[in-house]
Structures are given as structure tokens and as C-alpha cells.
Amino acid sequence: MTAKEFQDSITPRLEEKLIGLEVISEWRAFENMPYQYSPRVDIAVGPFSIAPGPNRTGEYNQLLRNNNIENFLRRIYDFHIENIGDEWLVEIQVPEFDFLIQKNQNARCFCAIEIENTSTKKHIKGSMINAASLGRIGIGIAYNDSVKRTFVRILNYLGFLRRVEKNTYDATNFLIITKEQIQDLLGGK
């Protein structure tokens, strides 16, 4: 199965799992703003903050009080901790779950999900930044072990930059899971 076929297969399953939330494949953040660069994420979970002005922070906070959604995100967080392994001892700062889910207060969607398979490290870093910037929770699905290692190395590098007081990007709200882990969360293949 290609990464695109995988994306197409999990999009409706995410919508079933996250009852009442809109799930869009190939979502563009600034579609109606031709003067603005408009990143596209593989899968986005609403509600969506697509108009200038007030954001959806209150709605996102309310969603995080929903047991089904909170439990789903906690399992992703636990997988993330497992996937990082001992890397957190090096440079990656792993905040408590309750801090992480509050990190991006000006998100354009509730969750921004990127599925990575064979892209370059620069492309993967861009996907991570887009997911962390656009989503209250950014999620990277590693299609294979090589991509998982790349995700972890990039988070480690960003942590190193922060520690040595260089310009960096805060990807605290970006969680790494594998293709198998998301399939497990969604029940089946």
C-alpha cells in the first residue's frame, strides 16, 4: 500500500474514531488567501480556523475535555514517548501531556497530520513545522523505521539548537507515531 492509499484509508477511520469532528485529506491552511503561502497537510481534523480574527482556542480546549478525544491523544502521546526512546536524554524535551496539548493556542485546526514515507530530510522537517504550526496537536506518522529515526533526529536537532541558544523552532506539540501504531489506535488495518 502506498502512503497515499494509506492516507485515504485512515481518513474515514479517523472521522469514525473522533465522532463529530470533520476530517479532511489534503487540507490547505490559507486556501482563499492568494497572497499567502498555503501549506497543505496530509490530514487535518477540525474545527478549522480559516478566517482572520478570533481563533478556535475555546473550542479546542472543550474538545480536549472529551474523554474519547483525550484518551485517543494520550495513546498517541504514549506512543510518542516510546518512539523517542532514550533520545529525550540527549536534547528532546518531553513535556507533560497537559502542557503539550495547550502549547499552540493559535492553531488553524485541531490536529494536523503528516504521513511521511520516502521524502528528503528537508521535506520532513518542513512537514513537521507545518503540522506543529497549523495544528493544536501536530502528528507525524512514520511509514517506516527510517522516517521515524529522521523525525526523532530532527526533534533532537531542534532541542540542541534551543539548548545552545541558537534560533530554532518549538515543535513541542509534534508527536511521532508509526503506521502500525495509528492502525492499532484506529482498530485494524
ChimeraX commands (.cxc) that place a marker at each C-alpha (Angstrom):
marker #1 position 0.00,0.00,0.00 radius 0.5
marker #1 position 1.38,3.41,-0.92 radius 0.5
marker #1 position 1.46,6.26,1.59 radius 0.5
marker #1 position -1.35,7.97,-0.36 radius 0.5
marker #1 position -3.50,4.83,-0.25 radius 0.5
marker #1 position -2.76,4.58,3.47 radius 0.5
marker #1 position -3.81,8.23,3.92 radius 0.5
marker #1 position -7.05,7.55,2.04 radius 0.5
marker #1 position -7.74,4.50,4.21 radius 0.5
marker #1 position -7.21,6.17,7.59 radius 0.5
marker #1 position -9.01,9.46,6.88 radius 0.5
marker #1 position -12.53,7.98,7.21 radius 0.5
marker #1 position -11.43,5.81,10.15 radius 0.5
marker #1 position -10.21,8.92,11.96 radius 0.5
marker #1 position -13.58,10.53,11.36 radius 0.5
marker #1 position -15.28,7.45,12.86 radius 0.5
marker #1 position -12.94,7.50,15.87 radius 0.5
marker #1 position -13.23,11.25,16.50 radius 0.5
marker #1 position -17.02,11.37,16.43 radius 0.5
marker #1 position -18.42,14.73,15.39 radius 0.5
marker #1 position -15.15,16.17,14.10 radius 0.5
marker #1 position -14.56,16.95,10.46 radius 0.5
marker #1 position -11.54,15.20,8.97 radius 0.5
marker #1 position -10.14,16.49,5.66 radius 0.5
marker #1 position -7.49,14.92,3.48 radius 0.5
marker #1 position -5.06,17.29,1.68 radius 0.5
marker #1 position -6.18,20.34,3.68 radius 0.5
marker #1 position -4.82,23.78,2.75 radius 0.5
marker #1 position -4.50,26.27,5.58 radius 0.5
marker #1 position -4.84,29.51,3.61 radius 0.5
marker #1 position -6.75,28.39,0.54 radius 0.5
marker #1 position -8.59,31.68,-0.03 radius 0.5
marker #1 position -5.60,33.95,0.54 radius 0.5
marker #1 position -3.67,34.06,-2.76 radius 0.5
marker #1 position -1.02,36.41,-1.34 radius 0.5
marker #1 position -0.17,33.93,1.47 radius 0.5
marker #1 position 1.91,30.77,1.27 radius 0.5
marker #1 position -0.60,27.99,1.93 radius 0.5
marker #1 position 0.88,24.85,3.42 radius 0.5
marker #1 position -1.01,21.65,2.84 radius 0.5
marker #1 position -1.17,18.89,5.43 radius 0.5
marker #1 position -2.00,15.31,4.59 radius 0.5
marker #1 position -4.91,15.11,7.04 radius 0.5
marker #1 position -6.45,17.83,9.18 radius 0.5
marker #1 position -9.02,17.48,11.95 radius 0.5
marker #1 position -11.38,20.38,12.59 radius 0.5
marker #1 position -12.84,22.58,13.70 radius 0.5
marker #1 position -10.94,24.84,11.35 radius 0.5
marker #1 position -9.90,28.43,11.98 radius 0.5
marker #1 position -9.79,29.67,8.41 radius 0.5
marker #1 position -10.84,33.30,8.69 radius 0.5
marker #1 position -8.71,36.16,10.02 radius 0.5
marker #1 position -9.67,37.27,13.50 radius 0.5
marker #1 position -10.67,35.22,16.52 radius 0.5
marker #1 position -9.21,31.72,16.75 radius 0.5
marker #1 position -10.86,28.49,17.96 radius 0.5
marker #1 position -8.88,28.11,21.20 radius 0.5
marker #1 position -12.00,27.80,23.35 radius 0.5
marker #1 position -13.43,25.08,21.12 radius 0.5
marker #1 position -10.14,23.18,21.13 radius 0.5
marker #1 position -9.97,23.41,24.92 radius 0.5
marker #1 position -13.50,22.00,25.10 radius 0.5
marker #1 position -12.61,19.13,22.75 radius 0.5
marker #1 position -9.69,18.23,25.00 radius 0.5
marker #1 position -12.20,17.66,27.83 radius 0.5
marker #1 position -13.96,14.98,25.76 radius 0.5
marker #1 position -12.89,11.60,27.18 radius 0.5
marker #1 position -12.83,9.88,23.78 radius 0.5
marker #1 position -10.61,12.56,22.25 radius 0.5
marker #1 position -8.40,12.92,25.32 radius 0.5
marker #1 position -7.84,9.15,25.54 radius 0.5
marker #1 position -7.03,8.97,21.82 radius 0.5
marker #1 position -4.46,11.76,22.14 radius 0.5
marker #1 position -2.99,10.28,25.33 radius 0.5
marker #1 position -2.36,7.00,23.50 radius 0.5
marker #1 position -0.62,8.92,20.71 radius 0.5
marker #1 position 1.43,10.74,23.37 radius 0.5
marker #1 position 2.40,7.41,24.97 radius 0.5
marker #1 position 3.46,6.03,21.58 radius 0.5
marker #1 position 5.45,9.23,21.01 radius 0.5
marker #1 position 7.34,8.71,24.29 radius 0.5
marker #1 position 8.01,5.10,23.29 radius 0.5
marker #1 position 9.22,6.12,19.82 radius 0.5
marker #1 position 11.60,8.73,21.15 radius 0.5
marker #1 position 13.12,6.13,23.47 radius 0.5
marker #1 position 16.31,7.33,25.11 radius 0.5
marker #1 position 16.64,10.34,22.79 radius 0.5
marker #1 position 14.96,12.52,25.41 radius 0.5
marker #1 position 18.08,12.03,27.48 radius 0.5
marker #1 position 20.01,13.86,24.79 radius 0.5
marker #1 position 18.18,17.00,23.59 radius 0.5
marker #1 position 14.45,16.36,23.19 radius 0.5
marker #1 position 12.32,17.92,25.89 radius 0.5
marker #1 position 9.19,15.86,26.50 radius 0.5
marker #1 position 6.65,17.95,28.39 radius 0.5
marker #1 position 3.79,16.52,30.38 radius 0.5
marker #1 position 0.71,15.71,28.29 radius 0.5
marker #1 position -1.35,18.52,29.83 radius 0.5
marker #1 position 1.29,21.10,28.87 radius 0.5
marker #1 position 1.75,19.74,25.35 radius 0.5
marker #1 position -1.94,19.91,24.45 radius 0.5
marker #1 position -2.05,23.57,25.46 radius 0.5
marker #1 position 1.06,24.60,23.51 radius 0.5
marker #1 position -0.29,26.00,20.22 radius 0.5
marker #1 position -3.01,28.42,21.28 radius 0.5
marker #1 position -3.40,29.96,17.82 radius 0.5
marker #1 position -3.86,26.82,15.74 radius 0.5
marker #1 position -5.72,26.73,12.45 radius 0.5
marker #1 position -7.02,23.19,13.02 radius 0.5
marker #1 position -7.34,20.83,15.96 radius 0.5
marker #1 position -4.91,18.20,14.63 radius 0.5
marker #1 position -2.56,18.44,11.65 radius 0.5
marker #1 position -1.26,15.07,10.49 radius 0.5
marker #1 position 1.61,14.40,8.13 radius 0.5
marker #1 position 2.37,10.94,6.75 radius 0.5
marker #1 position 5.97,10.54,5.66 radius 0.5
marker #1 position 7.44,7.69,3.66 radius 0.5
marker #1 position 10.39,8.47,1.39 radius 0.5
marker #1 position 10.87,12.23,1.49 radius 0.5
marker #1 position 14.11,14.13,1.99 radius 0.5
marker #1 position 15.08,15.28,5.48 radius 0.5
marker #1 position 14.38,18.89,4.47 radius 0.5
marker #1 position 10.90,17.95,3.30 radius 0.5
marker #1 position 10.24,16.01,6.53 radius 0.5
marker #1 position 11.42,18.97,8.62 radius 0.5
marker #1 position 9.03,21.23,6.68 radius 0.5
marker #1 position 6.18,18.77,7.27 radius 0.5
marker #1 position 6.96,18.76,11.00 radius 0.5
marker #1 position 6.97,22.55,11.18 radius 0.5
marker #1 position 3.71,22.81,9.22 radius 0.5
marker #1 position 1.97,20.24,11.43 radius 0.5
marker #1 position 3.23,21.84,14.66 radius 0.5
marker #1 position 2.29,25.34,13.42 radius 0.5
marker #1 position -1.12,24.60,11.97 radius 0.5
marker #1 position -2.45,22.07,14.46 radius 0.5
marker #1 position -3.15,22.41,18.14 radius 0.5
marker #1 position -1.59,18.96,18.05 radius 0.5
marker #1 position 0.80,18.08,15.22 radius 0.5
marker #1 position 1.20,14.40,14.43 radius 0.5
marker #1 position 3.82,12.76,12.25 radius 0.5
marker #1 position 3.07,9.25,11.06 radius 0.5
marker #1 position 6.28,7.44,10.16 radius 0.5
marker #1 position 5.57,4.99,7.38 radius 0.5
marker #1 position 8.83,3.14,8.12 radius 0.5
marker #1 position 11.70,3.00,10.63 radius 0.5
marker #1 position 13.92,5.30,8.56 radius 0.5
marker #1 position 11.36,8.11,8.71 radius 0.5
marker #1 position 10.80,7.52,12.43 radius 0.5
marker #1 position 14.54,7.95,13.01 radius 0.5
marker #1 position 14.50,11.12,10.88 radius 0.5
marker #1 position 11.60,12.57,12.89 radius 0.5
marker #1 position 13.45,11.85,16.14 radius 0.5
marker #1 position 16.76,13.23,14.86 radius 0.5
marker #1 position 15.12,16.46,13.73 radius 0.5
marker #1 position 13.41,16.91,17.12 radius 0.5
marker #1 position 16.77,16.23,18.74 radius 0.5
marker #1 position 18.44,18.83,16.50 radius 0.5
marker #1 position 15.79,21.45,17.33 radius 0.5
marker #1 position 16.34,20.70,21.04 radius 0.5
marker #1 position 20.10,21.10,20.59 radius 0.5
marker #1 position 19.60,24.49,18.90 radius 0.5
marker #1 position 17.42,25.63,21.81 radius 0.5
marker #1 position 19.97,24.43,24.40 radius 0.5
marker #1 position 22.88,26.30,22.75 radius 0.5
marker #1 position 20.70,29.40,22.32 radius 0.5
marker #1 position 20.51,29.39,18.53 radius 0.5
marker #1 position 17.46,30.36,16.54 radius 0.5
marker #1 position 15.14,27.37,16.45 radius 0.5
marker #1 position 11.54,26.25,16.11 radius 0.5
marker #1 position 9.45,24.98,19.01 radius 0.5
marker #1 position 7.91,21.68,17.92 radius 0.5
marker #1 position 6.83,20.71,21.45 radius 0.5
marker #1 position 3.31,19.88,20.21 radius 0.5
marker #1 position 4.56,17.50,17.48 radius 0.5
marker #1 position 4.02,13.81,18.23 radius 0.5
marker #1 position 5.67,10.92,16.39 radius 0.5
marker #1 position 3.81,7.67,15.79 radius 0.5
marker #1 position 4.25,4.80,13.35 radius 0.5
marker #1 position 1.93,3.49,10.68 radius 0.5
marker #1 position 1.33,0.38,12.79 radius 0.5
marker #1 position 0.53,2.40,15.90 radius 0.5
marker #1 position -2.12,4.52,14.19 radius 0.5
marker #1 position -3.64,1.38,12.69 radius 0.5
marker #1 position -3.78,-0.11,16.19 radius 0.5
marker #1 position -5.43,3.05,17.53 radius 0.5
marker #1 position -7.99,3.02,14.74 radius 0.5
marker #1 position -8.67,-0.69,15.07 radius 0.5
marker #1 position -7.36,-2.99,12.37 radius 0.5
marker #1 position -5.61,-2.50,9.07 radius 0.5
marker link #1:1,2 radius 0.2
marker link #1:2,3 radius 0.2
marker link #1:3,4 radius 0.2
marker link #1:4,5 radius 0.2
marker link #1:5,6 radius 0.2
marker link #1:6,7 radius 0.2
marker link #1:7,8 radius 0.2
marker link #1:8,9 radius 0.2
marker link #1:9,10 radius 0.2
marker link #1:10,11 radius 0.2
marker link #1:11,12 radius 0.2
marker link #1:12,13 radius 0.2
marker link #1:13,14 radius 0.2
marker link #1:14,15 radius 0.2
marker link #1:15,16 radius 0.2
marker link #1:16,17 radius 0.2
marker link #1:17,18 radius 0.2
marker link #1:18,19 radius 0.2
marker link #1:19,20 radius 0.2
marker link #1:20,21 radius 0.2
marker link #1:21,22 radius 0.2
marker link #1:22,23 radius 0.2
marker link #1:23,24 radius 0.2
marker link #1:24,25 radius 0.2
marker link #1:25,26 radius 0.2
marker link #1:26,27 radius 0.2
marker link #1:27,28 radius 0.2
marker link #1:28,29 radius 0.2
marker link #1:29,30 radius 0.2
marker link #1:30,31 radius 0.2
marker link #1:31,32 radius 0.2
marker link #1:32,33 radius 0.2
marker link #1:33,34 radius 0.2
marker link #1:34,35 radius 0.2
marker link #1:35,36 radius 0.2
marker link #1:36,37 radius 0.2
marker link #1:37,38 radius 0.2
marker link #1:38,39 radius 0.2
marker link #1:39,40 radius 0.2
marker link #1:40,41 radius 0.2
marker link #1:41,42 radius 0.2
marker link #1:42,43 radius 0.2
marker link #1:43,44 radius 0.2
marker link #1:44,45 radius 0.2
marker link #1:45,46 radius 0.2
marker link #1:46,47 radius 0.2
marker link #1:47,48 radius 0.2
marker link #1:48,49 radius 0.2
marker link #1:49,50 radius 0.2
marker link #1:50,51 radius 0.2
marker link #1:51,52 radius 0.2
marker link #1:52,53 radius 0.2
marker link #1:53,54 radius 0.2
marker link #1:54,55 radius 0.2
marker link #1:55,56 radius 0.2
marker link #1:56,57 radius 0.2
marker link #1:57,58 radius 0.2
marker link #1:58,59 radius 0.2
marker link #1:59,60 radius 0.2
marker link #1:60,61 radius 0.2
marker link #1:61,62 radius 0.2
marker link #1:62,63 radius 0.2
marker link #1:63,64 radius 0.2
marker link #1:64,65 radius 0.2
marker link #1:65,66 radius 0.2
marker link #1:66,67 radius 0.2
marker link #1:67,68 radius 0.2
marker link #1:68,69 radius 0.2
marker link #1:69,70 radius 0.2
marker link #1:70,71 radius 0.2
marker link #1:71,72 radius 0.2
marker link #1:72,73 radius 0.2
marker link #1:73,74 radius 0.2
marker link #1:74,75 radius 0.2
marker link #1:75,76 radius 0.2
marker link #1:76,77 radius 0.2
marker link #1:77,78 radius 0.2
marker link #1:78,79 radius 0.2
marker link #1:79,80 radius 0.2
marker link #1:80,81 radius 0.2
marker link #1:81,82 radius 0.2
marker link #1:82,83 radius 0.2
marker link #1:83,84 radius 0.2
marker link #1:84,85 radius 0.2
marker link #1:85,86 radius 0.2
marker link #1:86,87 radius 0.2
marker link #1:87,88 radius 0.2
marker link #1:88,89 radius 0.2
marker link #1:89,90 radius 0.2
marker link #1:90,91 radius 0.2
marker link #1:91,92 radius 0.2
marker link #1:92,93 radius 0.2
marker link #1:93,94 radius 0.2
marker link #1:94,95 radius 0.2
marker link #1:95,96 radius 0.2
marker link #1:96,97 radius 0.2
marker link #1:97,98 radius 0.2
marker link #1:98,99 radius 0.2
marker link #1:99,100 radius 0.2
marker link #1:100,101 radius 0.2
marker link #1:101,102 radius 0.2
marker link #1:102,103 radius 0.2
marker link #1:103,104 radius 0.2
marker link #1:104,105 radius 0.2
marker link #1:105,106 radius 0.2
marker link #1:106,107 radius 0.2
marker link #1:107,108 radius 0.2
marker link #1:108,109 radius 0.2
marker link #1:109,110 radius 0.2
marker link #1:110,111 radius 0.2
marker link #1:111,112 radius 0.2
marker link #1:112,113 radius 0.2
marker link #1:113,114 radius 0.2
marker link #1:114,115 radius 0.2
marker link #1:115,116 radius 0.2
marker link #1:116,117 radius 0.2
marker link #1:117,118 radius 0.2
marker link #1:118,119 radius 0.2
marker link #1:119,120 radius 0.2
marker link #1:120,121 radius 0.2
marker link #1:121,122 radius 0.2
marker link #1:122,123 radius 0.2
marker link #1:123,124 radius 0.2
marker link #1:124,125 radius 0.2
marker link #1:125,126 radius 0.2
marker link #1:126,127 radius 0.2
marker link #1:127,128 radius 0.2
marker link #1:128,129 radius 0.2
marker link #1:129,130 radius 0.2
marker link #1:130,131 radius 0.2
marker link #1:131,132 radius 0.2
marker link #1:132,133 radius 0.2
marker link #1:133,134 radius 0.2
marker link #1:134,135 radius 0.2
marker link #1:135,136 radius 0.2
marker link #1:136,137 radius 0.2
marker link #1:137,138 radius 0.2
marker link #1:138,139 radius 0.2
marker link #1:139,140 radius 0.2
marker link #1:140,141 radius 0.2
marker link #1:141,142 radius 0.2
marker link #1:142,143 radius 0.2
marker link #1:143,144 radius 0.2
marker link #1:144,145 radius 0.2
marker link #1:145,146 radius 0.2
marker link #1:146,147 radius 0.2
marker link #1:147,148 radius 0.2
marker link #1:148,149 radius 0.2
marker link #1:149,150 radius 0.2
marker link #1:150,151 radius 0.2
marker link #1:151,152 radius 0.2
marker link #1:152,153 radius 0.2
marker link #1:153,154 radius 0.2
marker link #1:154,155 radius 0.2
marker link #1:155,156 radius 0.2
marker link #1:156,157 radius 0.2
marker link #1:157,158 radius 0.2
marker link #1:158,159 radius 0.2
marker link #1:159,160 radius 0.2
marker link #1:160,161 radius 0.2
marker link #1:161,162 radius 0.2
marker link #1:162,163 radius 0.2
marker link #1:163,164 radius 0.2
marker link #1:164,165 radius 0.2
marker link #1:165,166 radius 0.2
marker link #1:166,167 radius 0.2
marker link #1:167,168 radius 0.2
marker link #1:168,169 radius 0.2
marker link #1:169,170 radius 0.2
marker link #1:170,171 radius 0.2
marker link #1:171,172 radius 0.2
marker link #1:172,173 radius 0.2
marker link #1:173,174 radius 0.2
marker link #1:174,175 radius 0.2
marker link #1:175,176 radius 0.2
marker link #1:176,177 radius 0.2
marker link #1:177,178 radius 0.2
marker link #1:178,179 radius 0.2
marker link #1:179,180 radius 0.2
marker link #1:180,181 radius 0.2
marker link #1:181,182 radius 0.2
marker link #1:182,183 radius 0.2
marker link #1:183,184 radius 0.2
marker link #1:184,185 radius 0.2
marker link #1:185,186 radius 0.2
marker link #1:186,187 radius 0.2
marker link #1:187,188 radius 0.2
marker link #1:188,189 radius 0.2
view
